[in-house]
Each structure stands twice: as structure tokens, then as C-alpha cells.
Amino acid sequence: MIYEIRFQYEAENDIEDAALWYENQRQGLGKDFLDAVVIH
């Protein structure tokens, strides 16, 4: 079974903000966060 996940606009902003925060903590950590959160 395949599921499709859609994020609300506000959730997308929160995810982007979190990725920027993680990236400021350590280079590459923001990308790691996005890879873990966003399913491609």
C-alpha cells in the first residue's frame, strides 16, 4: 500500500525553520534533518 503525505503550508515553514536551525548547529545537519523528515 502506498500513502501520499501532504504538508500544510504552515508545517512546511516550520520544517524549513527547523532545518535552518539544525544547519546553524552543524554544517550538513539541516540536510540530514530534511532527509529524515521528507520522504522522497
Biopython code that builds the backbone (N, CA, C, O; Angstrom):
import numpy as np
from Bio.PDB.StructureBuilder import StructureBuilder

atoms = [
    (1, "MET", "N", (0.845, -1.169, 0.000)),
    (1, "MET", "CA", (0.000, 0.000, 0.000)),
    (1, "MET", "C", (0.897, 1.241, 0.000)),
    (1, "MET", "O", (1.882, 1.297, 0.736)),
    (2, "ILE", "N", (0.563, 2.213, -0.808)),
    (2, "ILE", "CA", (1.326, 3.447, -0.918)),
    (2, "ILE", "C", (0.488, 4.599, -0.353)),
    (2, "ILE", "O", (-0.690, 4.751, -0.677)),
    (3, "TYR", "N", (1.126, 5.397, 0.493)),
    (3, "TYR", "CA", (0.465, 6.559, 1.083)),
    (3, "TYR", "C", (1.116, 7.828, 0.548)),
    (3, "TYR", "O", (2.318, 7.860, 0.285)),
    (4, "GLU", "N", (0.323, 8.851, 0.394)),
    (4, "GLU", "CA", (0.835, 10.155, -0.003)),
    (4, "GLU", "C", (0.691, 11.100, 1.181)),
    (4, "GLU", "O", (-0.380, 11.221, 1.775)),
    (5, "ILE", "N", (1.790, 11.763, 1.510)),
    (5, "ILE", "CA", (1.771, 12.706, 2.619)),
    (5, "ILE", "C", (1.836, 14.117, 2.054)),
    (5, "ILE", "O", (2.700, 14.427, 1.233)),
    (6, "ARG", "N", (0.930, 14.958, 2.491)),
    (6, "ARG", "CA", (0.924, 16.363, 2.078)),
    (6, "ARG", "C", (1.045, 17.220, 3.324)),
    (6, "ARG", "O", (0.325, 17.024, 4.303)),
    (7, "PHE", "N", (1.968, 18.177, 3.275)),
    (7, "PHE", "CA", (2.169, 19.072, 4.404)),
    (7, "PHE", "C", (1.379, 20.352, 4.187)),
    (7, "PHE", "O", (1.301, 20.868, 3.072)),
    (8, "GLN", "N", (0.798, 20.854, 5.261)),
    (8, "GLN", "CA", (0.173, 22.161, 5.227)),
    (8, "GLN", "C", (1.264, 23.212, 5.024)),
    (8, "GLN", "O", (2.427, 22.979, 5.354)),
    (9, "TYR", "N", (0.887, 24.355, 4.486)),
    (9, "TYR", "CA", (1.839, 25.437, 4.244)),
    (9, "TYR", "C", (2.583, 25.801, 5.522)),
    (9, "TYR", "O", (3.798, 25.998, 5.497)),
    (10, "GLU", "N", (1.866, 25.894, 6.637)),
    (10, "GLU", "CA", (2.480, 26.265, 7.911)),
    (10, "GLU", "C", (3.489, 25.210, 8.356)),
    (10, "GLU", "O", (4.544, 25.548, 8.892)),
    (11, "ALA", "N", (3.178, 23.959, 8.140)),
    (11, "ALA", "CA", (4.089, 22.880, 8.520)),
    (11, "ALA", "C", (5.358, 22.934, 7.676)),
    (11, "ALA", "O", (6.452, 22.687, 8.183)),
    (12, "GLU", "N", (5.219, 23.255, 6.397)),
    (12, "GLU", "CA", (6.396, 23.386, 5.539)),
    (12, "GLU", "C", (7.321, 24.480, 6.075)),
    (12, "GLU", "O", (8.541, 24.311, 6.096)),
    (13, "ASN", "N", (6.741, 25.594, 6.504)),
    (13, "ASN", "CA", (7.543, 26.684, 7.074)),
    (13, "ASN", "C", (8.251, 26.230, 8.342)),
    (13, "ASN", "O", (9.424, 26.547, 8.546)),
    (14, "ASP", "N", (7.554, 25.498, 9.188)),
    (14, "ASP", "CA", (8.162, 25.001, 10.422)),
    (14, "ASP", "C", (9.313, 24.051, 10.123)),
    (14, "ASP", "O", (10.347, 24.098, 10.790)),
    (15, "ILE", "N", (9.143, 23.199, 9.136)),
    (15, "ILE", "CA", (10.190, 22.253, 8.752)),
    (15, "ILE", "C", (11.400, 23.002, 8.206)),
    (15, "ILE", "O", (12.538, 22.669, 8.536)),
    (16, "GLU", "N", (11.162, 24.007, 7.377)),
    (16, "GLU", "CA", (12.271, 24.810, 6.839)),
    (16, "GLU", "C", (13.008, 25.551, 7.957)),
    (16, "GLU", "O", (14.238, 25.602, 7.968)),
    (17, "ASP", "N", (12.255, 26.123, 8.892)),
    (17, "ASP", "CA", (12.877, 26.822, 10.026)),
    (17, "ASP", "C", (13.725, 25.870, 10.856)),
    (17, "ASP", "O", (14.834, 26.211, 11.266)),
    (18, "ALA", "N", (13.201, 24.682, 11.099)),
    (18, "ALA", "CA", (13.942, 23.691, 11.881)),
    (18, "ALA", "C", (15.211, 23.276, 11.144)),
    (18, "ALA", "O", (16.264, 23.130, 11.765)),
    (19, "ALA", "N", (15.126, 23.086, 9.832)),
    (19, "ALA", "CA", (16.303, 22.700, 9.049)),
    (19, "ALA", "C", (17.373, 23.785, 9.118)),
    (19, "ALA", "O", (18.559, 23.476, 9.230)),
    (20, "LEU", "N", (16.969, 25.048, 9.053)),
    (20, "LEU", "CA", (17.932, 26.146, 9.166)),
    (20, "LEU", "C", (18.578, 26.172, 10.541)),
    (20, "LEU", "O", (19.778, 26.418, 10.662)),
    (21, "TRP", "N", (17.784, 25.918, 11.583)),
    (21, "TRP", "CA", (18.319, 25.893, 12.941)),
    (21, "TRP", "C", (19.354, 24.780, 13.070)),
    (21, "TRP", "O", (20.445, 24.997, 13.599)),
    (22, "TYR", "N", (19.009, 23.586, 12.586)),
    (22, "TYR", "CA", (19.953, 22.467, 12.642)),
    (22, "TYR", "C", (21.215, 22.762, 11.839)),
    (22, "TYR", "O", (22.318, 22.425, 12.269)),
    (23, "GLU", "N", (21.064, 23.376, 10.700)),
    (23, "GLU", "CA", (22.221, 23.704, 9.865)),
    (23, "GLU", "C", (23.139, 24.687, 10.584)),
    (23, "GLU", "O", (24.359, 24.610, 10.440)),
    (24, "ASN", "N", (22.566, 25.612, 11.359)),
    (24, "ASN", "CA", (23.369, 26.553, 12.132)),
    (24, "ASN", "C", (24.101, 25.870, 13.289)),
    (24, "ASN", "O", (25.116, 26.373, 13.771)),
    (25, "GLN", "N", (23.585, 24.731, 13.726)),
    (25, "GLN", "CA", (24.245, 23.993, 14.799)),
    (25, "GLN", "C", (25.478, 23.258, 14.268)),
    (25, "GLN", "O", (26.524, 23.211, 14.916)),
    (26, "ARG", "N", (25.326, 22.684, 13.068)),
    (26, "ARG", "CA", (26.437, 21.967, 12.444)),
    (26, "ARG", "C", (26.167, 21.844, 10.952)),
    (26, "ARG", "O", (25.064, 21.480, 10.542)),
    (27, "GLN", "N", (27.167, 22.145, 10.148)),
    (27, "GLN", "CA", (27.012, 22.083, 8.702)),
    (27, "GLN", "C", (26.621, 20.670, 8.274)),
    (27, "GLN", "O", (27.249, 19.690, 8.673)),
    (28, "GLY", "N", (25.587, 20.584, 7.466)),
    (28, "GLY", "CA", (25.101, 19.304, 6.965)),
    (28, "GLY", "C", (23.977, 18.718, 7.798)),
    (28, "GLY", "O", (23.256, 17.837, 7.329)),
    (29, "LEU", "N", (23.815, 19.191, 9.030)),
    (29, "LEU", "CA", (22.776, 18.648, 9.903)),
    (29, "LEU", "C", (21.381, 19.029, 9.416)),
    (29, "LEU", "O", (20.436, 18.258, 9.581)),
    (30, "GLY", "N", (21.246, 20.201, 8.824)),
    (30, "GLY", "CA", (19.954, 20.606, 8.267)),
    (30, "GLY", "C", (19.514, 19.681, 7.152)),
    (30, "GLY", "O", (18.340, 19.320, 7.067)),
    (31, "LYS", "N", (20.448, 19.295, 6.295)),
    (31, "LYS", "CA", (20.132, 18.355, 5.210)),
    (31, "LYS", "C", (19.756, 16.998, 5.786)),
    (31, "LYS", "O", (18.808, 16.361, 5.326)),
    (32, "ASP", "N", (20.505, 16.557, 6.797)),
    (32, "ASP", "CA", (20.179, 15.284, 7.437)),
    (32, "ASP", "C", (18.771, 15.316, 8.016)),
    (32, "ASP", "O", (18.027, 14.340, 7.920)),
    (33, "PHE", "N", (18.412, 16.451, 8.620)),
    (33, "PHE", "CA", (17.069, 16.608, 9.172)),
    (33, "PHE", "C", (16.017, 16.498, 8.072)),
    (33, "PHE", "O", (15.035, 15.770, 8.215)),
    (34, "LEU", "N", (16.223, 17.221, 6.978)),
    (34, "LEU", "CA", (15.250, 17.178, 5.876)),
    (34, "LEU", "C", (15.143, 15.782, 5.292)),
    (34, "LEU", "O", (14.047, 15.334, 4.955)),
    (35, "ASP", "N", (16.265, 15.089, 5.167)),
    (35, "ASP", "CA", (16.240, 13.731, 4.648)),
    (35, "ASP", "C", (15.410, 12.809, 5.545)),
    (35, "ASP", "O", (14.733, 11.904, 5.057)),
    (36, "ALA", "N", (15.466, 13.046, 6.855)),
    (36, "ALA", "CA", (14.724, 12.218, 7.800)),
    (36, "ALA", "C", (13.240, 12.562, 7.807)),
    (36, "ALA", "O", (12.405, 11.685, 8.033)),
    (37, "VAL", "N", (12.902, 13.818, 7.564)),
    (37, "VAL", "CA", (11.517, 14.270, 7.660)),
    (37, "VAL", "C", (10.759, 14.104, 6.348)),
    (37, "VAL", "O", (9.616, 13.648, 6.343)),
    (38, "VAL", "N", (11.381, 14.466, 5.253)),
    (38, "VAL", "CA", (10.714, 14.473, 3.956)),
    (38, "VAL", "C", (10.986, 13.145, 3.248)),
    (38, "VAL", "O", (12.135, 12.761, 3.027)),
    (39, "ILE", "N", (9.927, 12.475, 2.910)),
    (39, "ILE", "CA", (10.032, 11.197, 2.193)),
    (39, "ILE", "C", (10.002, 11.484, 0.700)),
    (39, "ILE", "O", (9.064, 12.102, 0.198)),
    (40, "HIS", "N", (11.013, 11.042, 0.007)),
    (40, "HIS", "CA", (11.080, 11.281, -1.449)),
    (40, "HIS", "C", (10.502, 10.120, -2.207)),
    (40, "HIS", "O", (10.472, 10.139, -3.438)),
]
sb = StructureBuilder()
sb.init_structure("model")
sb.init_model(0)
sb.init_chain("A")
sb.init_seg("    ")
for serial, (resi, resn, name, xyz) in enumerate(atoms, 1):
    if name == "N":
        sb.init_residue(resn, " ", resi, " ")
    sb.init_atom(name, np.array(xyz, "f"), 0.0, 1.0, " ", f" {name:<3s}", serial, name[0])
structure = sb.get_structure()
